[in-house]
C-alpha cells in the first residue's frame, strides 16, 4: 500500500498544494492565488478547498488507510507544539493565529478522524524537502539557504530539522556580516538579507550606476532605459554577456554569502550548503566566489568536506518538505 500525504506551501502570492508519495514524490499538484485580503479565516477556507480538490482526485492505489496527513509550510514564526503562526510576512492583518487548529476544524468530517496536520516554517519545510527528495539527500548535515525576495534558511542535523528551542534557528538572513555597513533592513544594520534580498541586489547595482553612469549602458538597454524596472534577471543576463558592473554585483553576492557561510561553519561545523530560491538561478556567477570566500574565512582544519550545491526541487521544495513532515 502506497503511503501518501498532502504537502502545502502557503505564500503571499499563491497557495501550492500537492499529493506526495513517500516513494515517488509529487504526483498531483494544484495552485491558487492567495486571497490575502480575506484574512486568516478566509485563507483557512482556501486551504480546505484546495485539500478537498486533491483528495477528490486522488489516483487509484492511494488508499485513505495509507494517508499520513497534511503538512503545511507557512511564512513567519511557527510554534510547533501549538500550531500557531505569528506575524507572517506578506499576509497582511495576521498577528498570532492558531492555524493548525483552525484548519483541523475546517476539514472536520472530510478526512479520516486520525488524519494529522503539521505546521512548519516555510524555509524549514523547503530544507526538509531537499533533505528527503533533493540536493541534500546525500548529506547528514547541511544548511539550506533560499535567495529570493528575502533570504531564508533551514538547518538539517543528522537528517532532522534543527529548529532551536524557540523555533527560530536557521534564520541566516538576519546574520550580521557588516555591522558598520550602510544597509539597514528590519531595523538591523548589515544583515545578509539586507544586502542580498532581491531588491537590495538591484539597489546596489543602481548605486554603482549612479556613481558612474557610463558603467550602466548595457543594463540600461536591457531594462528599456528605465532603471526603476531593473531586476536581478537583467543583471544576470548582462553578467553572462561580460558586463563588468553586473559581474561586480554578483561577485559581491558571493562575497556576502561566503562570509555568512564561514560563520555557520565556524559556529556549527556545518560544511554542506544547499542554495535555492529565485536568485540561485544565477548561481554560476557567484557560487565559486562564495566558496573561495568561505575557504579564506575559515581555518584549514575546517575545510574538509566543504560543498556548495544548487537546490534541485525549485519552487516545489516546500510542498515536498511539508509532506515529509507527515512521513517523519
Secondary structure, DSSP 8 states (H G I E B T S, - for coil): ---EEEEEEE-SSEEEEEEEETTTEEEEEEEEE--GGGHHHHHHHHHHHHHHHHHHT--TT--GGGEEEEEEEESSEEETTTTEEE--TT-TT-SEE-HHHHHHHHTTTTS-TT--EEEEEHHHHHHHHHHHHSTTTT-SSEEEEEESSSEEEEEEETTEEE--TTS-TT-GGG-BS-TTSS-EETTEETBHHHHHSHHHHHHHHHHHHHH-GGGGHHHHHHTTT-GGG--HHHHHHHHHTT-HHHHHHHHHHHHHHHHHHHHHHHHH---EEEEESGGGGGGGGTHHHHHHHHHHTS-GGG-TT-EEEE-SSGGGHHHHHHHHHHH-
